[in-house]
Amino acid sequence: MSKLKTLRGIIAYPITPFDAEEKVDIHLFKKLTDRLVTSGSHAIAPLGSTGVLPYLNDQEKEAVVEATVEVVAGRVPIVAGVSNLTTERTIYHARFAETAGAAAVMIIPMSYWKLTDDEIFAHYRKVAEAISIPIMAYNNPATGGIDMSPALLKRLLEIPNVTMIKESTGDVQRMHYLRRVLGEEVAFFNGSNPLALAAFSAGAVGWCTAAPNLIPELNHRLYDAILANDLAGAREVFDAQSELLTFITANGLPRTIAAGLQIQGIESGLLRSPLAPLGAGDYLKLKSLLGEVG
C-alpha cells in the first residue's frame, strides 16, 4: 500500500465553476485547475470546501474527479475530497477516486446527528478497508460541524492507510500538540490560511489552501523560505499576504476566490444557489488587497 510519502508543500484547491443554468462548467474547471498546476502547486485537491463538495450530486462529483485526473495528467498528486453524510456514499466516492487515478482521498466527518468518537472511527475504518490509497483525515468543525480531538486523530492513525491529518480549527497550540503527540512520522497539514506561517513553524509539512488561485507566487515564496530555514524571509513574505489570507477565509472561499479571479481578468464562472457573489463593498476591498500584493 502506498504511503504517499512525497505529499507536502502547497496543496491547491480549485473552485468548481457553474454556468448561467447553475450546471458545473467542466471546461472552465479544467482551465482553472491547469493554472494551479502550471503556477507550481505541489498537489491538487478537488472537491474541498472551495469546490463546494456538498452542493454537488454524485455524477457531478465524478465528473470533477475525472476532469482533474485528465488535466493534471500525472504532473502532481491529486487528493480528492470524498466526504459524505453516510459511510456507504463515502466508500463509493473513495473507490471512484482511486479507480480514476487519485493518489489519496480527503475525508471530513459530515453529520446531521452528533457523532461519537466510536462512530467516527468506524466510519474511517470502513472507508480505509475499501480502498488501498492513503486517507487524509480532515478536521474542520466550522464546515463539518464536528471537532475531532487530538486523541481521536491519534486513534484514527491506528488505521493503516490513514497517514495524514489536515487541521483547520485555527488553533496553533493544537498543531504544536499534534506534532508532540504524533511525532515526526505523521504528516500533518495546515488548512487555516491565517496560520500558514505559524503552522509551518509548528511542524506542518504542507498547506492546503485556495490562495494559489490568486497569489501563487507569494504562497510558494513562503514555503520556499521555510524549506531554506529563512525565518526572517518567511515572516516578510507572510506579512505581505496575511491580510488577504484572512479576508479570503472570513468572506467565504468559493465567492472570494471567484471574485478575485474576476478582478484579475480570469473567467471564474458563477456560483450555485444559495451561494451569492461577494457584495460590492467586499469586492472593492478584495480588489484593493490584490492591488497591494501586486
C-alpha positions as CSV (number, residue, x, y, z in Angstrom):
1,M,0.0,0.0,0.0
2,S,1.3,3.4,-0.9
3,K,2.0,5.7,2.0
4,L,2.4,8.8,-0.3
5,K,5.5,9.9,1.5
6,T,6.1,12.7,-1.1
7,L,2.9,14.7,-0.4
8,R,4.0,18.0,1.0
9,G,4.1,21.7,0.1
10,I,1.3,23.8,-1.3
11,I,-1.8,21.7,-1.9
12,A,-4.1,23.9,-4.0
13,Y,-7.9,23.8,-4.0
14,P,-9.7,24.6,-7.3
15,I,-13.1,26.2,-7.3
16,T,-16.0,24.4,-9.0
17,P,-17.4,26.9,-11.5
18,F,-21.0,26.9,-12.7
19,D,-22.7,28.3,-15.9
20,A,-25.7,30.5,-16.1
21,E,-28.0,27.5,-15.6
22,E,-26.0,26.5,-12.4
23,K,-24.6,23.4,-14.1
24,V,-20.9,22.5,-13.5
25,D,-18.7,24.1,-16.2
26,I,-16.2,21.3,-16.7
27,H,-14.3,23.0,-19.5
28,L,-13.7,26.1,-17.3
29,F,-12.8,23.9,-14.3
30,K,-10.1,22.3,-16.4
31,K,-8.7,25.7,-17.3
32,L,-8.6,26.9,-13.7
33,T,-7.1,23.6,-12.5
34,D,-4.4,23.7,-15.1
35,R,-3.5,27.2,-13.9
36,L,-2.9,25.8,-10.4
37,V,-0.5,23.1,-11.7
38,T,1.4,25.4,-14.0
39,S,1.8,28.0,-11.3
40,G,3.7,25.4,-9.2
41,S,1.2,23.8,-6.8
42,H,2.6,20.6,-5.4
43,A,-0.7,18.8,-5.4
44,I,-4.3,19.5,-6.4
45,A,-7.3,18.8,-4.1
46,P,-10.6,19.0,-5.9
47,L,-13.9,18.8,-4.1
48,G,-12.9,20.5,-0.9
49,S,-14.8,23.4,0.8
50,T,-13.6,25.7,-2.1
51,G,-15.0,23.3,-4.6
52,V,-18.4,23.2,-2.8
53,L,-18.4,19.4,-2.4
54,P,-21.8,19.2,-0.5
55,Y,-23.5,21.2,-3.3
56,L,-22.8,18.6,-6.0
57,N,-24.6,15.4,-6.9
58,D,-22.8,12.1,-7.4
59,Q,-22.5,12.5,-11.2
60,E,-21.0,16.0,-10.8
61,K,-18.5,14.8,-8.2
62,E,-17.4,12.0,-10.6
63,A,-17.1,14.4,-13.5
64,V,-14.9,16.8,-11.4
65,V,-12.6,14.0,-10.3
66,E,-12.3,12.7,-13.9
67,A,-11.6,16.2,-15.2
68,T,-8.9,16.7,-12.5
69,V,-7.1,13.5,-13.4
70,E,-7.3,14.3,-17.1
71,V,-6.0,17.9,-16.9
72,V,-3.4,17.2,-14.2
73,A,-2.1,14.3,-16.3
74,G,0.2,12.9,-13.7
75,R,2.2,16.1,-13.2
76,V,1.4,16.3,-9.4
77,P,-0.6,14.1,-7.0
78,I,-4.4,14.5,-6.7
79,V,-6.1,14.4,-3.3
80,A,-9.8,14.1,-3.9
81,G,-12.5,15.1,-1.4
82,V,-14.9,12.2,-1.0
83,S,-16.8,13.2,2.2
84,N,-20.5,12.3,2.6
85,L,-23.0,12.0,5.3
86,T,-23.1,8.3,5.0
87,T,-20.3,5.7,5.1
88,E,-21.8,3.9,2.1
89,R,-21.6,7.0,-0.1
90,T,-18.1,8.0,1.2
91,I,-16.9,4.5,0.3
92,Y,-18.5,4.8,-3.2
93,H,-16.7,8.1,-3.9
94,A,-13.4,6.9,-2.4
95,R,-13.4,3.9,-4.7
96,F,-14.3,6.0,-7.7
97,A,-11.5,8.4,-6.9
98,E,-9.0,5.6,-6.5
99,T,-10.1,4.0,-9.8
100,A,-10.0,7.3,-11.6
101,G,-6.3,7.9,-10.6
102,A,-6.3,10.0,-7.4
103,A,-3.2,9.5,-5.2
104,A,-5.2,9.9,-2.0
105,V,-8.6,10.9,-0.6
106,M,-9.5,13.5,1.9
107,I,-12.4,12.8,4.4
108,I,-14.1,15.2,6.8
109,P,-16.8,13.6,9.0
110,M,-20.1,15.2,8.0
111,S,-23.0,14.8,10.3
112,Y,-26.6,15.8,10.9
113,W,-26.7,14.0,14.2
114,K,-23.7,14.5,16.5
115,L,-21.4,11.5,16.0
116,T,-19.5,9.8,18.8
117,D,-15.8,9.1,18.6
118,D,-16.5,5.4,18.0
119,E,-18.8,6.2,15.1
120,I,-16.2,8.5,13.5
121,F,-13.5,5.8,13.9
122,A,-15.7,3.1,12.4
123,H,-16.6,5.5,9.5
124,Y,-12.9,6.0,8.6
125,R,-12.0,2.3,9.2
126,K,-14.7,1.1,6.8
127,V,-13.7,3.5,4.1
128,A,-10.0,2.6,4.6
129,E,-10.8,-1.1,4.3
130,A,-12.5,-0.4,1.0
131,I,-9.6,1.3,-0.8
132,S,-5.8,1.0,-1.0
133,I,-4.7,4.6,-1.3
134,P,-3.9,6.9,1.6
135,I,-6.5,8.9,3.5
136,M,-6.1,12.5,4.8
137,A,-8.3,12.9,7.9
138,Y,-9.7,16.4,7.7
139,N,-10.7,18.3,10.9
140,N,-12.7,21.5,10.3
141,P,-15.6,22.0,12.8
142,A,-16.5,25.3,11.1
143,T,-17.7,23.4,8.0
144,G,-18.2,19.8,9.1
145,G,-19.8,20.6,12.5
146,I,-17.6,18.1,14.3
147,D,-14.3,18.9,16.1
148,M,-12.1,15.8,16.2
149,S,-10.0,15.9,19.3
150,P,-6.2,15.3,19.1
151,A,-6.9,12.0,21.0
152,L,-9.3,10.9,18.2
153,L,-7.0,12.0,15.5
154,K,-4.2,9.9,17.1
155,R,-6.6,7.0,17.2
156,L,-7.5,7.3,13.6
157,L,-3.8,6.9,12.7
158,E,-4.1,3.3,14.0
159,I,-5.9,2.6,10.7
160,P,-3.1,1.6,8.3
161,N,-3.8,3.9,5.4
162,V,-4.9,7.0,7.4
163,T,-1.5,8.6,7.1
164,M,-2.2,12.4,7.0
165,I,-4.0,14.9,9.2
166,K,-5.4,18.2,7.9
167,E,-6.0,20.5,10.9
168,S,-8.3,23.6,10.2
169,T,-9.5,24.6,13.6
170,G,-7.3,27.7,13.6
171,D,-5.7,26.7,16.9
172,V,-1.9,26.8,16.6
173,Q,-1.5,25.3,20.0
174,R,-3.3,22.2,18.8
175,M,-0.8,22.0,15.9
176,H,2.1,22.0,18.4
177,Y,0.3,19.3,20.4
178,L,-0.2,17.2,17.3
179,R,3.4,17.3,16.5
180,R,4.4,16.3,20.0
181,V,1.9,13.5,20.3
182,L,2.0,12.2,16.7
183,G,5.7,12.5,16.2
184,E,7.7,13.1,13.0
185,E,6.4,10.1,11.1
186,V,2.9,11.5,10.6
187,A,2.3,14.2,8.0
188,F,0.1,17.0,9.3
189,F,-1.2,19.8,7.0
190,N,-2.4,23.2,7.8
191,G,-5.9,24.2,6.5
192,S,-6.1,27.6,8.1
193,N,-4.9,30.4,5.9
194,P,-4.2,33.0,8.6
195,L,-2.0,30.4,10.4
196,A,0.2,29.5,7.4
197,L,3.5,30.7,8.9
198,A,2.7,29.5,12.5
199,A,1.7,26.1,11.2
200,F,4.9,25.6,9.3
201,S,6.8,26.7,12.4
202,A,4.8,24.1,14.4
203,G,5.9,21.3,12.0
204,A,3.2,21.2,9.3
205,V,4.6,19.6,6.1
206,G,2.1,21.3,3.9
207,W,-0.5,24.0,3.5
208,C,-3.9,23.1,2.0
209,T,-5.3,26.3,0.5
210,A,-7.3,28.1,-2.2
211,A,-5.0,31.0,-2.1
212,P,-2.9,29.8,-5.1
213,N,-5.8,30.7,-7.3
214,L,-5.0,34.3,-6.6
215,I,-1.4,34.7,-5.3
216,P,0.6,31.5,-6.1
217,E,3.9,33.3,-6.1
218,L,3.5,34.6,-2.6
219,N,2.3,31.2,-1.3
220,H,5.3,29.4,-2.9
221,R,7.8,32.0,-1.7
222,L,6.6,31.4,1.9
223,Y,7.1,27.6,1.5
224,D,10.5,28.1,-0.1
225,A,11.6,30.3,2.7
226,I,10.5,27.7,5.2
227,L,12.4,25.0,3.3
228,A,15.5,27.2,3.3
229,N,15.1,27.8,7.1
230,D,14.9,31.5,6.3
231,L,12.6,32.6,9.1
232,A,13.1,36.3,8.5
233,G,12.2,35.9,4.8
234,A,9.3,33.7,5.7
235,R,7.9,36.4,8.1
236,E,8.3,39.1,5.5
237,V,6.5,37.2,2.7
238,F,3.8,36.0,5.1
239,D,3.2,39.5,6.3
240,A,2.8,40.7,2.7
241,Q,-0.1,38.3,2.2
242,S,-1.6,37.8,5.6
243,E,-4.4,40.4,5.4
244,L,-5.5,38.9,2.1
245,L,-5.4,35.4,3.5
246,T,-7.6,36.5,6.4
247,F,-10.0,38.2,4.1
248,I,-10.3,35.1,1.9
249,T,-11.1,32.9,4.8
250,A,-13.5,35.3,6.5
251,N,-15.6,36.0,3.4
252,G,-16.2,32.5,2.1
253,L,-13.8,30.6,-0.1
254,P,-15.9,30.0,-3.2
255,R,-17.2,33.5,-3.6
256,T,-14.0,35.2,-2.6
257,I,-11.8,33.1,-5.0
258,A,-14.3,33.6,-7.8
259,A,-14.3,37.4,-7.3
260,G,-10.6,37.5,-7.0
261,L,-10.2,35.7,-10.3
262,Q,-12.6,38.1,-12.0
263,I,-10.6,41.1,-10.6
264,Q,-7.5,39.6,-12.2
265,G,-9.3,39.3,-15.5
266,I,-9.7,35.5,-15.3
267,E,-13.0,33.8,-16.1
268,S,-14.3,32.1,-12.9
269,G,-17.9,31.2,-13.7
270,L,-20.8,31.5,-11.4
271,L,-21.9,30.1,-8.0
272,R,-24.6,27.6,-7.3
273,S,-27.6,28.8,-5.1
274,P,-27.9,29.6,-2.3
275,L,-24.3,31.0,-2.5
276,A,-24.3,34.5,-3.8
277,P,-21.4,36.6,-5.2
278,L,-19.2,38.8,-3.0
279,G,-21.0,42.0,-2.1
280,A,-20.0,45.3,-3.7
281,G,-18.1,46.6,-0.7
282,D,-16.2,43.4,-0.1
283,Y,-15.4,43.2,-3.8
284,L,-13.8,46.6,-3.7
285,K,-11.9,45.7,-0.5
286,L,-10.6,42.5,-2.2
287,K,-9.6,44.5,-5.3
288,S,-7.6,46.8,-3.0
289,L,-5.9,43.9,-1.2
290,L,-5.0,42.2,-4.5
291,G,-3.6,45.5,-5.7
292,E,-1.4,45.9,-2.6
293,V,0.2,42.5,-3.1
294,G,0.8,43.2,-6.8
